[in-house]
């Protein structure tokens, strides 16, 4: 042996690569060629790349990191354009990779179709029955794909592993760009993808969409084209030149589906943030029937003049007080010194975390705010008024929005001009 000892990890990598090479022989691939239907025109087979979970990423991590397998988990991949794709399947008990002995990838004029018959687990040592089909297609410079998985047990989640995603500053859901350096980044939708709070918590996406801005200001975007609000996660694991990205979809657990159709994912370059965001925004608008702001009839004239929404958080459910009434009044007085109060919408929180909005009319000295904590009289933020249950002042002077659902017994916060009729 040479002067440099061979580590156990390196030895296992050599052995694993040799085994993967044997499994990916032409004969093995040919056994499954007849299982792929290549749509339209002549098709050609694509090679299966014997990658693992540690391929092309920093090992050990160089910055903030998340828990991983303590061994190299197989991620046999297929190149689609400049990107390489693999898939992971999760049930309620285990995590599975595609079995390279049952994989086939075919490229045709219509795109790329990847099929897999069988999965592996325990680092590729054990096998499980099941099928996975992924169909890729191009839309301009972007790539979209749909995935279908079937197993004999309920499927919880399916992750697309994407290599070749350029490194850069990351924007979550169209927000500001952040340079995470060599940190690993986890973003979740909705509500951070679940109840993962505290140390190691994921960042939150208000919509399943993220953008990477490169040094030349050009962008690369990733988005889900789901038609329902279901959990998505984007995990960015840095390497020397690119990210390894996990685009995870988690289905409704109560459905216990053995046949799972994953909603469309889309990735691709864009000239800037606006160009990256518009296709995703258009999808959300169409899917959820969101009317155009400029033409929707339910927007009052005063709302079109709103330039700022101020959120005032009072007492937390634990009893901790972020802002008392005096502090809220101080905040509003400062805001009034910066801009016209009539262009401000003030939001407070109800006892059940129900958002309560109120239009601010007049100057701070004219403000009167009732509490939304309970139906009893509470100290006002400013002025000499008290809480009034379900009280709405004349709309020409102010506006209050609260929950009016049947059976709701809370109170509505009202901010109105002092001296107006009630």
N, C-alpha and C positions, 0 to 999 in steps of 0.2 A: 504493500500500500504506500501511497505518497505521504508527504509530511502532513497534509490536511486530512484529519479523520473524517469519515463519512458518517453524518448524523443519522439517527434512526428515521427522522422525517424524510431526509433525502433518499435513504434506502427504500422506504415505502413508496416514495414517488416513482423511483426507477421501476420497482416491481409492478406498481399500478399502471404505469405507462406501457410496460411490456404486455400486461394482461389486456389492457384496452386495445392495444394494437392488434392483438390476436383476435379479439372479439369483433373488430371492425374490418375483418377481411372481406374481400369482394364476394366470396362465396356466401358468407352470412347475409350480406346485404341483398344478394341476388335472390335468396330464399323468400324475401318479402317484397320483391319488386312488383309482383303481380297484385299486391294489396293496395297499390297506389293508383288512383285514377287521375291522370294528368289532364286537366281541362284545356281543350283547344290547342291545336298545333303540336309540333314536335317538342318533345321533352327530353331533358337530360338529367341524369342523377347527380346529386351534390354529395360531396364527402361529409362524413360525420367526424367532427373534430373532438378528440379525446381530452376535453378540458375538465377541470375539477373546480371546487369552490375556492381554491387558493390560486388559481391561474390569473396572472396579470393584475394582482392586487398586492398591497403592502402586507407582508407577513414577517414579523408581527406588525400590527397597526402602528402608525406614526403619530396618531392623534387620538381624539376621543373615539371610542369604539363600542360596539355592541357584542353581546354573547354570540358565539358561533359553535359549530361542531368542532371537537378537538381533533378531528381527522379530516382528510381530504374527501369531501362528498362529491361523487361523480356528477358532472354537468355536461354530458355529451351535447355538442352544439352544432348548429348549422349556420353558415354565413348567408345573410340576405343583404345584398348591397355591401356597404362598408361595416355593417353590424353583424354580430354573432349572437344567436339566440339559443337558449336552453329553457327547459321547463321543469318546475318542481310541483309536486302534488302533495297536499296535506289532507289527511283524514283526521278523525278525532283522536287517534292513537299514534300516528306515525307520519314520517316524511319520506317521500319517494322521489327517485330520479327516473328518467327514461332509461330503459334497458337498451344499450347500443346494439345488442344482438337482434333486437326487433325493430330497429329504426330504419326509416327510409325517407329520403328527401328528394323531391323532383321539382325542377324548375321548368316552367313553360311560359308561353306568351302571356298567360293570365296571372302569373305570379309563382309563388313557391308553396308547395304542399309538403308538410312534414307529418308523417304518421309513425306511431310507435305502438307495438304490441308487446305489452309487458313492462313492468317497472322493477327497479331494484331498491333495496334499502340496506341498512347496516353497512354503509360505505361501499355498496355494490356487492356485498357478500351473499345477500339473500334476494329472492325474486318474489314478485307478486303479480297476479293477473290483472289485466286492465288495458285500456286503450286510450290514446291521446291523438287528436288530429288538430293541427294548426295550419291555417291557410293565410298566407301573406299576399298582399297586393300593394301596388304602388298607386299613390295619388299625388302626382307631381313629383316633388322630391321627398315626400313623406312616405312612410310605410305604415300600413294598417294591418292588423291581424285579428282573427277570431279563433278561439280555442274551444274544443269540446273534449271532455274527459268522462270516462265511464269506468267504474270499479264495482266490485262486489260488496263494498261497504260505503257508507256515506262519505262524500267528499266535502271537506270544510273550506279549502282554499286552493287556488292555483296561482303560481308565481311564474312570470316570464322573466328570465335572467338575460339581461342585455349587456353585451360587451362592445366597447368601441364608442361609448357615449363621451363626448369631449368634456374635459374638465373646465371649470370656470366658476363664476359667481352664480349662486342659486337663488331663484325667486320662487316662493311658494304661492301658488294661486294668483300670480300676477302682482304680488307685493314687491317690496324693495329687494334689490339684489344683495346677497350676503356672501362674503368671501370666507368659506369655512376652512381654508387651507387644507391640511391633511386629515381633518376630522371626518369621520363617517357621519352621514346625515340621514335621519329617518323622518319622513313626513306622513301624516295620517289624515284620513277623511272618513266620516265626519267626526268632530270632537276628538281630534288626534288619533282617529282610528279605534277608539274604545277607551277603556279606563286605565291607560298606561300613563300614570302621573307620578311625579317625584323624580328621583335620580334616574337618568336614562330615558326620561319621557320623550316622546316623539313630538316634532313640531306639528302644527295644525294646518290643514288646507281647508279653506272655505269652499273649494271646489276641487275635484281631483285633476289638478293641472300644475305642472312645474316647468320652469324655464331655466336654462343655463346660458349665461352670457359669457362669451369668450373674450379674449384680450382685444380682438378686432371689433368688438361691440356686436358682432353677429350672434345669433341665438340658436339654441337647440331646445325643442319642447317635447314634453311627454304629457299625454292626456288620456283619460278614460272616456269612452263614449257610451256610458251606461244610460239607461232610461229610467233608473230608479236610484234612490239614495241607499247605497250599500257600501260596505267598508272597502276602501282602497288604501294601499300603502306604497310609498316610493322610498326605496333605500339606496343611498348613494355610497358606494365603497370605493375609495380612491386607489388608483395605481399610479405608476410613473407618468403615463401619458393620457390615461382615460379613466372613466368611471366604469365600474361594474354596477349595474342598476338592477334592482329587483322591483318589478311592477306586480304587486300582489293584489289579487281580488279575493275577498272573503264573502261567501254567500250567506244567506239566511240560515243560521244553524238549526232552527226549529223545523226546517223542511226535510232534513236528512236525505239529501239527493244523492243517488248513486250515479245519475247521469247529469252532468253539469255543463251548461253552456256559458262560457265566460264572455262578458260584454267586450266589445271592440276596444282595443288599445291603438293609439296612434303616436308615432314619434317622427321627428324630422327637423330639418333646419328652418330658420326664418331670418329675415333681414334684421328684425328688431322685435322688441317686446310686443308692440301693437300687432304686428303681422303674425306673431306667434299666438297671441291670445284670441284674435278674432274668430278663427275657425272653431275654437272651443266655446267661446261665448255664443256664437250662432247655434251650435249644437244645443247648448243649455236653453237658449231662448225657444227653439223649436220644440224640444222635448217636453218642457214644462209649460209651454204656452204662455210665455212671459210677454205681455204686450209692450209695444214701443213706448218709451217714456214720453215722447213728444206728442203722442196721439191718444194715449189711454185716457178714458173719460173720468176715471175715479180719482184723478189728481187735482186737488183744489188749487186755485191760482196762487195762494200764499206759499204752498209747498214748493212751487217751481222757483221761488226766490230764496229758498233755504240754501245757505252756503256752508253751514257747519252744524254737526250734531255733537252735543256734549253729553257724555255719559257720566252720571254722578252715582258712585257706589257708596251706599251708606253702611249699614251693619251687615256683616257676614253671618251666615247661619250658625257659626260657631260662637258668635257674640263679639267678635273682633270688629271694631268700628274703623272703617277706612276714612270716612268723612262725616262729621256731625253737621247739624244744620247751619251752624255758624261758618264752618269751613265751606260748605256748599255755597252759601251766600257770598263769601269772599271770592270764590272761584268765578261765580257768575258776574260779580262786579268787575273783576279783571277782564273777563271776556267782553263785557259791554264797553270797556275802554278801548278795545281793539277794533270793534266792528259794531254795526247796527244790530240791536237785539232782535229786531224783527226778522233777521236772516238766520236766526239760531233756533234749532230744535233741541230741546233738553230731554234727556232720557234718564229716568230713575229706575230702580228695581223694586218689585213688589216682594212681599214676604215669601212667595212661592217662586221667586226668580222670574216672575212674569214681567216682560218689559212694558213700561208705561212711558208713553211719550207725551210731551206737552209743548205747545208752541209758546215761545217767550214773546210777550208783547210789552213794549214800553221799555223804560230804563230800569236798572236794578232797584231803585227806590219804589218803583211801581209794582214790583214782583210780589205776588202772593202765591205760595205753594202749599198745598195740603199734603199730608203724608199718605202713603199708600200701604202702611204697615198693618193697620187694622181699622175697624169702623169707629173706634173711639176717637175723640179729639186729640190731636197730636200737635206738638210745637211746629209752627210753620217755618219755612226757610227764611222768609222775610215778610214784613208786614204784620197784620194782626188778625189774619183769617185762620180758620181751622179746617180740619178734614170734613168733607161733606160726601156722604155715600152716594155714588152714581150721580154726581152733580156735573152738568155740562153748561158752561157759560155761553152767552150768545156767540155764534160762530164768527161774527164780524169782528169780535174783539180777541178771541183766542180759540184754541183747539185742544181737546183732550181725547186721547185714545186709550181705552182700557179693555179688559176682557168683558164681553157681554154675553158669554156663553150661558145657557140655561143652568141654573143651580149655582152659579158663581156668586159668592157673597163678599168678595173683596171690595176695596174702594179704589176710586180713580184719582190719581194725582192731577190737580188742576193748577195751571199757572195762568193767571189772568191779570188784567189791568185793575189796579185798586180803584174802587168806587164804581165799577161796572155793575149792572143789575144781575142778580143771580136767580 
